[in-house]
Amino acid sequence: MTRSGPEARELALEALYQADQRGLLPEDAVAGLPARAARLVRGVLEQRSALDRAIDRASTGWRVERMPVVDRAVLRLALYELRNQPSTPTAVVINEAVELAKTYSTERSGRFVNGVLSRLALEERPADAISDPPETT
């Protein structure tokens, strides 16, 4: 069983940020990344339109294109994992995303990401959804 751990997510987030800022092609965005991080980045970039539509529906008051770049990349990455990596528990996906948002964006970003992903988890993994989202401090 292959899981993308925190390091792969962090590398993937950095690559997604760069791809968003520079308009990189997928092959350029994954250059030099370890296999797990490259799979995440490639998957997010291939499914970006569908991910963005779902994020738009779940976020209140924020369109994807108006979100801070880091928050947008974190949400895309986590939603991709919810949809495509069923072996990774929902709570792990959400907790890691919240930590990335708090580390690389703002304290408020952690709460925002937590709220959006909790709503998305109810849609994407209803049997595994978290009834009480984790506290963000």
DSSP file with accessible surface (Angstrom, degrees, kcal/mol):
  #  RESIDUE AA STRUCTURE BP1 BP2  ACC     N-H-->O    O-->H-N    N-H-->O    O-->H-N    TCO  KAPPA ALPHA  PHI   PSI    X-CA   Y-CA   Z-CA
    1    1 A M              0   0  170      0, 0.0     2,-0.6     0, 0.0     0, 0.0   0.000 360.0 360.0 360.0 124.7    0.0    0.0    0.0
    2    2 A T        -     0   0   93      2,-0.0     2,-0.4    34,-0.0    85,-0.1  -0.881 360.0-178.2-103.0 125.8    1.5    3.3   -1.1
    3    3 A R        -     0   0  107     -2,-0.6     2,-0.9    84,-0.0    33,-0.1  -0.932  28.7-126.3-119.1 147.4    0.5    6.4    0.9
    4    4 A S        -     0   0    3     -2,-0.4    -2,-0.0    32,-0.1     0, 0.0  -0.829  35.4-158.7 -92.4 110.8    1.6    9.9    0.2
    5    5 A G     >  -     0   0   16     -2,-0.9     4,-2.3     1,-0.1     3,-0.2  -0.120  36.8 -81.4 -80.2-177.6    3.1   11.1    3.5
    6    6 A P  H  > S+     0   0   55      0, 0.0     4,-2.5     0, 0.0     5,-0.2   0.859 127.9  54.8 -55.1 -37.7    3.5   14.6    4.7
    7    7 A E  H  > S+     0   0  125      2,-0.2     4,-2.5     1,-0.2     5,-0.2   0.922 108.5  47.4 -65.6 -42.8    6.8   15.0    2.7
    8    8 A A  H  > S+     0   0    9     -3,-0.2     4,-2.6     1,-0.2    -1,-0.2   0.911 113.1  49.4 -64.0 -40.9    5.1   14.1   -0.6
    9    9 A R  H  X S+     0   0    6     -4,-2.3     4,-2.8     2,-0.2    -2,-0.2   0.907 110.6  50.0 -63.9 -41.8    2.3   16.4    0.1
   10   10 A E  H  X S+     0   0   80     -4,-2.5     4,-2.2    -5,-0.2    -2,-0.2   0.933 113.3  45.3 -64.3 -43.8    4.6   19.3    1.0
   11   11 A L  H  X S+     0   0   64     -4,-2.5     4,-2.3     2,-0.2    -2,-0.2   0.901 113.5  50.5 -65.2 -40.3    6.6   18.7   -2.2
   12   12 A A  H  X S+     0   0    0     -4,-2.6     4,-2.9    -5,-0.2     5,-0.2   0.918 108.6  52.3 -64.1 -41.3    3.4   18.5   -4.2
   13   13 A L  H  X S+     0   0    8     -4,-2.8     4,-2.6     2,-0.2    -2,-0.2   0.930 109.4  49.3 -60.2 -45.1    2.1   21.7   -2.7
   14   14 A E  H  X S+     0   0  121     -4,-2.2     4,-2.4     1,-0.2    -1,-0.2   0.929 113.1  46.7 -60.6 -44.4    5.3   23.5   -3.7
   15   15 A A  H  X S+     0   0   10     -4,-2.3     4,-2.7     1,-0.2    -2,-0.2   0.899 112.4  49.7 -66.0 -40.0    5.1   22.2   -7.3
   16   16 A L  H  X S+     0   0    8     -4,-2.9     4,-2.4     2,-0.2    -1,-0.2   0.890 109.8  51.8 -66.3 -38.3    1.4   23.1   -7.5
   17   17 A Y  H  X S+     0   0   82     -4,-2.6     4,-2.7    -5,-0.2     5,-0.2   0.951 112.6  45.2 -60.2 -48.7    2.1   26.6   -6.3
   18   18 A Q  H  X S+     0   0   55     -4,-2.4     4,-2.7     1,-0.2     6,-0.3   0.900 112.0  51.6 -62.8 -42.4    4.8   27.0   -8.9
   19   19 A A  H  X>S+     0   0    3     -4,-2.7     4,-1.5     2,-0.2     5,-0.9   0.907 112.8  46.1 -61.5 -40.7    2.6   25.6  -11.6
   20   20 A D  H  <5S+     0   0   40     -4,-2.4    -2,-0.2     2,-0.2    -1,-0.2   0.933 116.8  43.2 -67.7 -45.5   -0.2   28.0  -10.7
   21   21 A Q  H  <5S+     0   0  102     -4,-2.7    -2,-0.2     1,-0.2    -1,-0.2   0.857 126.9  30.0 -69.0 -38.1    2.1   31.0  -10.5
   22   22 A R  H  <5S-     0   0  177     -4,-2.7    -1,-0.2    -5,-0.2    -2,-0.2   0.458 101.1-121.5-103.3  -6.0    4.1   30.3  -13.6
   23   23 A G  T  <5 -     0   0   62     -4,-1.5    -3,-0.2    -5,-0.2    -4,-0.2   0.887  46.2-176.1  66.1  39.7    1.5   28.4  -15.7
   24   24 A L      < -     0   0   51     -5,-0.9    -1,-0.2    -6,-0.3    -2,-0.0  -0.355  26.3-117.5 -71.5 148.2    3.8   25.4  -16.0
   25   25 A L    >>  -     0   0   97      1,-0.1     4,-2.4    -2,-0.1     3,-0.7  -0.486  33.9-106.7 -74.6 153.9    2.9   22.3  -18.0
   26   26 A P  H 3> S+     0   0   45      0, 0.0     4,-1.9     0, 0.0     5,-0.2   0.894 119.5  53.6 -52.6 -43.0    2.4   19.1  -16.0
   27   27 A E  H 34 S+     0   0  116      1,-0.2     4,-0.5     2,-0.2    15,-0.0   0.864 112.2  45.1 -64.2 -31.9    5.7   17.6  -17.2
   28   28 A D  H <4 S+     0   0   92     -3,-0.7     3,-0.5     1,-0.2    -1,-0.2   0.865 109.7  55.4 -76.4 -34.7    7.6   20.7  -16.1
   29   29 A A  H  < S+     0   0    8     -4,-2.4    -2,-0.2     1,-0.2    -1,-0.2   0.818 112.2  42.4 -67.6 -30.3    5.8   20.9  -12.8
   30   30 A V  S >< S+     0   0   11     -4,-1.9     3,-2.3    -5,-0.2    -1,-0.2   0.513  80.7 129.4 -96.3  -3.8    6.8   17.3  -11.9
   31   31 A A  T 3  S+     0   0   72     -3,-0.5    -3,-0.1    -4,-0.5    -4,-0.0  -0.267  82.7   4.1 -56.4 124.8   10.4   17.5  -13.1
   32   32 A G  T 3  S+     0   0   88      1,-0.3    -1,-0.3     0, 0.0    -2,-0.1   0.424  97.6 131.5  83.1  -0.7   12.7   16.3  -10.3
   33   33 A L    <   -     0   0   39     -3,-2.3    -1,-0.3     1,-0.1    -3,-0.0  -0.572  64.3-104.6 -83.6 148.5    9.9   15.2   -7.9
   34   34 A P     >  -     0   0   73      0, 0.0     4,-2.7     0, 0.0     5,-0.2  -0.285  42.6-100.5 -61.2 159.0    9.9   11.9   -6.1
   35   35 A A  H  > S+     0   0   64      1,-0.2     4,-2.5     2,-0.2     5,-0.2   0.864 119.2  49.2 -54.9 -46.6    7.3    9.4   -7.6
   36   36 A R  H  > S+     0   0  108      1,-0.2     4,-1.8     2,-0.2    -1,-0.2   0.929 114.3  44.7 -63.9 -43.5    4.6    9.9   -5.0
   37   37 A A  H  > S+     0   0    0      1,-0.2     4,-2.5     2,-0.2    -1,-0.2   0.910 112.4  52.7 -66.3 -40.3    4.7   13.7   -5.1
   38   38 A A  H  X S+     0   0    8     -4,-2.7     4,-2.9     1,-0.2     5,-0.3   0.905 107.1  52.2 -63.1 -39.9    4.8   13.6   -9.0
   39   39 A R  H  X S+     0   0  113     -4,-2.5     4,-2.4    -5,-0.2    -1,-0.2   0.909 110.7  48.5 -62.7 -41.2    1.7   11.4   -9.0
   40   40 A L  H  X S+     0   0    0     -4,-1.8     4,-2.6     2,-0.2    -2,-0.2   0.947 114.0  45.2 -62.6 -48.7   -0.2   13.8   -6.8
   41   41 A V  H  X S+     0   0    0     -4,-2.5     4,-2.8     2,-0.2     5,-0.2   0.941 113.9  48.6 -62.5 -47.9    0.8   16.9   -8.9
   42   42 A R  H  X S+     0   0  101     -4,-2.9     4,-2.5     1,-0.2    -1,-0.2   0.931 112.8  48.9 -59.0 -44.6    0.0   15.2  -12.2
   43   43 A G  H  X S+     0   0    3     -4,-2.4     4,-1.8    -5,-0.3    -1,-0.2   0.922 112.0  47.7 -62.4 -45.3   -3.4   14.0  -10.9
   44   44 A V  H  X S+     0   0    0     -4,-2.6     4,-0.5     1,-0.2    -1,-0.2   0.939 113.5  47.5 -61.9 -46.0   -4.3   17.5   -9.5
   45   45 A L  H >< S+     0   0   19     -4,-2.8     3,-0.6     1,-0.2     4,-0.3   0.889 112.1  49.8 -66.0 -36.0   -3.3   19.2  -12.8
   46   46 A E  H 3< S+     0   0  139     -4,-2.5    -1,-0.2    -5,-0.2     3,-0.2   0.834 121.3  34.3 -69.8 -31.6   -5.2   16.7  -14.9
   47   47 A Q  H 3X S+     0   0   55     -4,-1.8     4,-2.7    -5,-0.2     3,-0.3   0.251  81.8 119.3-106.4  12.5   -8.3   17.0  -12.8
   48   48 A R  H <X S+     0   0   86     -3,-0.6     4,-2.9    -4,-0.5     5,-0.2   0.859  73.0  50.8 -52.2 -44.8   -8.0   20.7  -12.0
   49   49 A S  H  > S+     0   0   83     -4,-0.3     4,-2.0     1,-0.2    -1,-0.2   0.940 114.1  43.6 -61.9 -46.3  -11.3   21.9  -13.6
   50   50 A A  H  > S+     0   0   32     -3,-0.3     4,-1.9     2,-0.2    -1,-0.2   0.903 114.6  50.6 -66.7 -39.4  -13.4   19.2  -11.9
   51   51 A L  H  X S+     0   0    0     -4,-2.7     4,-2.6     1,-0.2    -2,-0.2   0.933 109.8  50.5 -62.6 -45.1  -11.6   19.9   -8.6
   52   52 A D  H  X S+     0   0   30     -4,-2.9     4,-2.8    -5,-0.3    12,-0.2   0.881 107.3  53.5 -62.6 -38.7  -12.2   23.6   -8.9
   53   53 A R  H  X S+     0   0  144     -4,-2.0     4,-1.9    -5,-0.2    -1,-0.2   0.935 111.7  45.1 -62.2 -43.5  -15.9   23.2   -9.6
   54   54 A A  H  X S+     0   0    0     -4,-1.9     4,-1.8     2,-0.2    -2,-0.2   0.911 113.0  50.1 -67.4 -40.6  -16.3   21.1   -6.5
   55   55 A I  H  X S+     0   0    1     -4,-2.6     4,-2.0     1,-0.2    -2,-0.2   0.916 108.2  53.9 -64.4 -42.0  -14.3   23.5   -4.3
   56   56 A D  H  < S+     0   0   28     -4,-2.8    -1,-0.2     1,-0.2    -2,-0.2   0.914 109.2  48.4 -57.1 -44.2  -16.4   26.4   -5.6
   57   57 A R  H  < S+     0   0  157     -4,-1.9    -1,-0.2     1,-0.2    -2,-0.2   0.861 116.1  43.4 -64.6 -35.2  -19.6   24.6   -4.6
   58   58 A A  H  < S+     0   0    4     -4,-1.8     2,-0.4    -5,-0.1    -1,-0.2   0.688  97.9  81.7 -87.7 -20.0  -18.2   23.9   -1.1
   59   59 A S  S  < S-     0   0   10     -4,-2.0     2,-0.6     3,-0.2     3,-0.2  -0.748  71.6-141.3 -93.9 133.7  -16.6   27.2   -0.3
   60   60 A T  S    S-     0   0  110     -2,-0.4    -3,-0.1     1,-0.2     3,-0.1  -0.812  79.3  -7.1 -96.0 119.7  -18.8   29.9    1.0
   61   61 A G  S    S+     0   0   78     -2,-0.6     2,-0.4    -5,-0.1    -1,-0.2   0.486 113.1  93.2  82.3   0.7  -18.1   33.4   -0.3
   62   62 A W        -     0   0  119     -3,-0.2     2,-0.3    -6,-0.2    -3,-0.2  -0.968  58.1-154.3-133.0 119.7  -14.9   32.5   -2.1
   63   63 A R    >>  -     0   0  137     -2,-0.4     3,-1.5     1,-0.1     4,-0.7  -0.642  31.8-116.7 -81.5 148.4  -14.5   31.6   -5.7
   64   64 A V  G >4 S+     0   0    2      1,-0.3     3,-1.5    -2,-0.3    -1,-0.1   0.906 114.2  55.3 -54.3 -44.0  -11.5   29.4   -6.4
   65   65 A E  G 34 S+     0   0  119      1,-0.3    -1,-0.3   -13,-0.0     4,-0.1   0.704 108.3  49.9 -68.2 -14.7   -9.8   32.0   -8.7
   66   66 A R  G <4 S+     0   0  184     -3,-1.5    -1,-0.3     2,-0.1    -2,-0.2   0.497  89.7 102.6 -98.5  -6.9  -10.1   34.6   -5.8
   67   67 A M  S << S-     0   0    7     -3,-1.5    -5,-0.0    -4,-0.7    -3,-0.0  -0.421  88.3 -90.3 -73.5 153.0   -8.5   32.4   -3.2
   68   68 A P     >  -     0   0   60      0, 0.0     4,-2.5     0, 0.0     5,-0.2  -0.339  41.2-116.3 -57.0 144.6   -4.9   32.8   -2.0
   69   69 A V  H  > S+     0   0   27      1,-0.2     4,-2.5     2,-0.2     5,-0.2   0.883 113.2  49.8 -56.3 -42.6   -2.7   30.6   -4.2
   70   70 A V  H  > S+     0   0   24      2,-0.2     4,-2.8     1,-0.2    -1,-0.2   0.944 111.1  48.5 -64.7 -46.0   -1.6   28.4   -1.3
   71   71 A D  H  > S+     0   0    6      1,-0.2     4,-2.6     2,-0.2     5,-0.2   0.925 112.1  49.8 -60.1 -43.5   -5.1   27.8   -0.1
   72   72 A R  H  X S+     0   0   25     -4,-2.5     4,-2.4     1,-0.2    -1,-0.2   0.932 112.2  47.1 -60.9 -44.6   -6.2   26.9   -3.6
   73   73 A A  H  X S+     0   0    1     -4,-2.5     4,-2.5    -5,-0.2    -2,-0.2   0.909 111.9  50.3 -66.5 -40.9   -3.4   24.5   -4.1
   74   74 A V  H  X S+     0   0    1     -4,-2.8     4,-2.7     2,-0.2     5,-0.2   0.933 112.1  47.5 -62.4 -46.1   -4.0   22.9   -0.7
   75   75 A L  H  X S+     0   0    0     -4,-2.6     4,-2.6    -5,-0.2     5,-0.3   0.919 112.5  48.6 -63.8 -43.0   -7.7   22.4   -1.4
   76   76 A R  H  X S+     0   0   21     -4,-2.4     4,-2.5    -5,-0.2    -1,-0.2   0.933 113.1  48.0 -61.1 -46.7   -7.0   20.9   -4.8
   77   77 A L  H  X S+     0   0    3     -4,-2.5     4,-2.2    -5,-0.2    -2,-0.2   0.941 114.2  45.2 -61.1 -47.9   -4.4   18.5   -3.5
   78   78 A A  H  X S+     0   0    2     -4,-2.7     4,-2.6     2,-0.2    -2,-0.2   0.914 113.2  49.5 -66.0 -42.2   -6.6   17.3   -0.6
   79   79 A L  H  X S+     0   0    0     -4,-2.6     4,-2.3    -5,-0.2    -1,-0.2   0.913 108.6  53.9 -64.9 -39.3   -9.7   16.9   -2.8
   80   80 A Y  H  X S+     0   0   30     -4,-2.5     4,-2.4    -5,-0.3     5,-0.2   0.937 110.4  47.4 -57.5 -45.3   -7.7   15.0   -5.3
   81   81 A E  H  X S+     0   0    2     -4,-2.2     4,-2.4     1,-0.2    -2,-0.2   0.913 109.1  53.1 -64.0 -42.7   -6.6   12.7   -2.5
   82   82 A L  H  < S+     0   0    6     -4,-2.6    -1,-0.2     1,-0.2    -2,-0.2   0.904 117.6  38.4 -57.8 -39.4  -10.2   12.3   -1.2
   83   83 A R  H  < S+     0   0   74     -4,-2.3    -2,-0.2    -5,-0.2    -1,-0.2   0.811 129.5  25.8 -80.2 -33.1  -11.3   11.3   -4.6
   84   84 A N  H  < S+     0   0   64     -4,-2.4    -3,-0.2    -5,-0.2    -2,-0.2   0.471 112.8  56.6-119.1  -4.3   -8.4    9.1   -5.8
   85   85 A Q    ><  +     0   0   33     -4,-2.4     3,-2.0    -5,-0.2    -1,-0.2  -0.598  51.2 166.4-129.9  72.9   -6.6    7.7   -2.8
   86   86 A P  T 3  S+     0   0  108      0, 0.0     4,-0.1     0, 0.0    -1,-0.1   0.724  72.3  67.3 -62.7 -20.2   -9.2    5.7   -0.8
   87   87 A S  T 3  S+     0   0   49    -85,-0.1   -84,-0.0    -3,-0.1    -2,-0.0   0.682  84.4  82.3 -74.5 -15.2   -6.5    4.0    1.3
   88   88 A T  S <  S-     0   0    2     -3,-2.0    -3,-0.1    -7,-0.2     5,-0.1  -0.811  91.9-118.7 -90.1 119.2   -5.6    7.4    2.9
   89   89 A P     >  -     0   0   51      0, 0.0     4,-2.2     0, 0.0     3,-0.4  -0.213  14.2-123.4 -59.3 145.6   -8.1    8.1    5.7
   90   90 A T  H  > S+     0   0    1      1,-0.2     4,-2.6     2,-0.2     5,-0.2   0.900 111.4  54.5 -53.8 -46.3  -10.3   11.1    5.4
   91   91 A A  H  > S+     0   0   41      1,-0.2     4,-2.8     2,-0.2    -1,-0.2   0.878 107.6  50.6 -60.2 -37.1   -9.1   12.5    8.8
   92   92 A V  H  > S+     0   0   56     -3,-0.4     4,-2.7     2,-0.2     5,-0.3   0.936 110.1  49.3 -66.7 -45.4   -5.4   12.2    7.6
   93   93 A V  H  X S+     0   0    0     -4,-2.2     4,-2.1     1,-0.2    -2,-0.2   0.947 116.2  42.4 -58.0 -48.9   -6.1   14.1    4.4
   94   94 A I  H  X S+     0   0    0     -4,-2.6     4,-2.7     2,-0.2     5,-0.2   0.944 114.8  48.9 -66.7 -47.2   -8.0   16.9    6.2
   95   95 A N  H  X S+     0   0   68     -4,-2.8     4,-2.3    -5,-0.2    -1,-0.2   0.914 112.8  47.6 -60.5 -43.7   -5.5   17.2    9.0
   96   96 A E  H  X S+     0   0   51     -4,-2.7     4,-2.4    -5,-0.2    -1,-0.2   0.900 112.2  50.3 -64.4 -40.1   -2.5   17.3    6.7
   97   97 A A  H  X S+     0   0    5     -4,-2.1     4,-2.6    -5,-0.3    -2,-0.2   0.921 110.0  49.8 -64.7 -42.8   -4.2   19.9    4.5
   98   98 A V  H  X S+     0   0    5     -4,-2.7     4,-2.7     1,-0.2     5,-0.2   0.926 111.1  49.5 -62.0 -43.6   -5.0   22.1    7.5
   99   99 A E  H  X S+     0   0   94     -4,-2.3     4,-2.4    -5,-0.2    -1,-0.2   0.907 110.7  49.8 -63.5 -41.6   -1.4   21.9    8.7
  100  100 A L  H  X S+     0   0   13     -4,-2.4     4,-2.8     2,-0.2     5,-0.3   0.926 111.8  48.7 -61.8 -43.7   -0.1   22.8    5.3
  101  101 A A  H  X S+     0   0    0     -4,-2.6     4,-2.0     1,-0.2    -2,-0.2   0.919 113.5  46.3 -63.2 -42.7   -2.4   25.8    5.1
  102  102 A K  H  < S+     0   0   40     -4,-2.7    -1,-0.2    -5,-0.2    -2,-0.2   0.873 116.8  45.1 -68.3 -34.6   -1.4   26.9    8.6
  103  103 A T  H  < S+     0   0   92     -4,-2.4    -2,-0.2    -5,-0.2    -1,-0.2   0.908 126.8  25.8 -74.4 -43.2    2.3   26.5    7.8
  104  104 A Y  H  < S+     0   0  105     -4,-2.8    -2,-0.2    -5,-0.2    -3,-0.2   0.521 131.4  22.3-105.7  -7.0    2.4   28.1    4.4
  105  105 A S  S  < S-     0   0   36     -4,-2.0     2,-0.3    -5,-0.3    -3,-0.1   0.080 104.6 -52.9-124.9-118.4   -0.5   30.5    4.5
  106  106 A T     >  -     0   0   75      1,-0.1     4,-1.2    -2,-0.1     3,-0.4  -0.808  41.1-108.2-126.4 166.2   -2.2   32.0    7.5
  107  107 A E  H  > S+     0   0  106     -2,-0.3     4,-1.0     1,-0.2     3,-0.5   0.899 122.2  53.2 -58.3 -40.6   -3.8   30.8   10.7
  108  108 A R  H  > S+     0   0  191      1,-0.2     4,-2.2     2,-0.2    -1,-0.2   0.808  98.9  64.2 -66.4 -28.3   -7.2   31.7    9.3
  109  109 A S  H  > S+     0   0    6     -3,-0.4     4,-3.1     1,-0.2     5,-0.3   0.876  96.0  58.2 -63.2 -36.2   -6.4   29.6    6.2
  110  110 A G  H  X S+     0   0    0     -4,-1.2     4,-2.3    -3,-0.5    -1,-0.2   0.930 108.7  43.8 -59.5 -45.1   -6.3   26.5    8.4
  111  111 A R  H  X S+     0   0  155     -4,-1.0     4,-2.4     2,-0.2    -1,-0.2   0.901 114.3  50.4 -66.6 -40.9   -9.8   27.1    9.5
  112  112 A F  H  X S+     0   0   43     -4,-2.2     4,-2.5     2,-0.2     5,-0.2   0.957 112.4  46.0 -61.9 -49.5  -11.0   27.9    6.0
  113  113 A V  H  X S+     0   0    0     -4,-3.1     4,-2.8     1,-0.2     5,-0.3   0.912 111.4  53.3 -60.4 -43.1   -9.4   24.8    4.5
  114  114 A N  H  X S+     0   0   16     -4,-2.3     4,-2.3    -5,-0.3    -1,-0.2   0.935 110.6  46.6 -58.7 -46.1  -10.8   22.7    7.3
  115  115 A G  H  X S+     0   0   21     -4,-2.4     4,-1.9     2,-0.2    -2,-0.2   0.931 114.6  45.3 -63.9 -46.2  -14.4   23.9    6.7
  116  116 A V  H  X S+     0   0    0     -4,-2.5     4,-2.4     1,-0.2    -2,-0.2   0.942 115.5  46.7 -65.0 -45.5  -14.2   23.5    2.9
  117  117 A L  H  X S+     0   0    0     -4,-2.8     4,-2.8    -5,-0.2    -1,-0.2   0.860 107.7  56.4 -68.4 -32.9  -12.7   20.0    3.1
  118  118 A S  H  X S+     0   0   15     -4,-2.3     4,-1.4    -5,-0.3    -1,-0.2   0.924 110.3  45.5 -63.2 -40.8  -15.1   18.9    5.8
  119  119 A R  H  X S+     0   0   97     -4,-1.9     4,-1.1     1,-0.2    -2,-0.2   0.921 114.1  48.7 -66.3 -43.0  -18.0   19.8    3.4
  120  120 A L  H  X S+     0   0    0     -4,-2.4     4,-3.2     1,-0.2     3,-0.4   0.885 106.1  57.2 -65.0 -37.6  -16.3   18.1    0.5
  121  121 A A  H  X S+     0   0    1     -4,-2.8     4,-2.6     1,-0.2     7,-0.2   0.874 100.9  57.4 -62.4 -35.9  -15.6   14.9    2.6
  122  122 A L  H  < S+     0   0  102     -4,-1.4    -1,-0.2     1,-0.2    -2,-0.2   0.871 115.4  37.3 -61.7 -35.5  -19.3   14.6    3.3
  123  123 A E  H  < S+     0   0   98     -4,-1.1    -2,-0.2    -3,-0.4    -1,-0.2   0.895 123.7  39.3 -79.5 -45.4  -19.9   14.5   -0.5
  124  124 A E  H  < S+     0   0   54     -4,-3.2    -3,-0.2     1,-0.2    -2,-0.2   0.836 133.7  16.1 -78.7 -36.6  -16.8   12.5   -1.5
  125  125 A R    >X  +     0   0   25     -4,-2.6     3,-1.3    -5,-0.3     4,-0.9  -0.502  66.8 164.7-137.0  66.0  -16.7    9.9    1.3
  126  126 A P  G >4 S+     0   0   96      0, 0.0     3,-0.5     0, 0.0    -1,-0.1   0.851  79.1  51.5 -58.0 -34.6  -20.0    9.9    3.1
  127  127 A A  G 34 S+     0   0  111      1,-0.2    -5,-0.1     3,-0.0    -2,-0.0   0.747 119.8  35.7 -73.2 -20.9  -19.3    6.6    4.8
  128  128 A D  G <4 S+     0   0   79     -3,-1.3    -1,-0.2    -7,-0.2   -37,-0.2   0.323  88.1 132.3-113.1   4.1  -16.0    7.9    6.1
  129  129 A A    <<  -     0   0   26     -4,-0.9     2,-0.6    -3,-0.5     3,-0.1  -0.223  60.9-116.4 -65.0 149.9  -16.9   11.6    6.7
  130  130 A I        -     0   0   43      1,-0.2    -1,-0.1   -12,-0.1    -8,-0.1  -0.749  18.6-161.1 -87.4 121.1  -15.9   13.2   10.0
  131  131 A S  S    S+     0   0  108     -2,-0.6    -1,-0.2     1,-0.3    -2,-0.0   0.877  87.6  34.0 -73.0 -36.0  -19.0   14.2   11.9
  132  132 A D  S    S-     0   0  133     -3,-0.1    -1,-0.3     3,-0.0     3,-0.1  -0.918  92.5-134.8-118.0 103.7  -17.1   16.6   14.1
  133  133 A P        -     0   0   54      0, 0.0     3,-0.1     0, 0.0   -18,-0.1  -0.192  34.8 -92.1 -55.9 148.1  -14.3   18.3   12.1
  134  134 A P        -     0   0   35      0, 0.0     2,-0.2     0, 0.0    -4,-0.0  -0.285  44.2-105.7 -61.1 146.1  -11.0   18.4   14.0
  135  135 A E        -     0   0  173     -3,-0.1     2,-0.5   -21,-0.0    -3,-0.0  -0.494  28.7-148.3 -69.8 140.9  -10.3   21.6   16.0
  136  136 A T              0   0   26     -2,-0.2   -25,-0.0    -3,-0.1    -1,-0.0  -0.971 360.0 360.0-113.3 126.5   -7.8   23.9   14.4
  137  137 A T              0   0  128     -2,-0.5   -27,-0.0   -27,-0.0   -26,-0.0  -0.774 360.0 360.0-115.1 360.0   -5.7   25.9   16.9
